[in-house]
């Protein structure tokens, strides 16, 4: 069973930065896309950023210009650099990897990011 393990969450003040990292317990074959989602209390899970196997990045509107995603499909690792954090970025962040060969997504257990004013 492959596990995705996130790290780098924590508590910061508005305007500060955090870097989230995610690594698979073993390399996942046939990765189509990797990304980060977040879900706050009582909210639906939303896309924060994704990166395709070809290196094309996509961002949610609320994080464009502040967050940067990077990844290595050969190692099944993905990171999210979060700058200029806002209070509304407070959420649990989940790593996601979709494998076309496995025909399924993989999810991490989540890491909490708390931004205070």
Buried (B, 14 or more C-beta within 10 A) or exposed (E): EEEBEBBBBEEBEBEBEBBBBBBBEEBBEEBBBBBBBBBEEEEEBEBBBBBBBEEEBBBBEEBEEBBBBBBBBEEBBBBBBBBEBBEEBBBBBBBBBBBEEBEEEBBBEBBEBBBEE
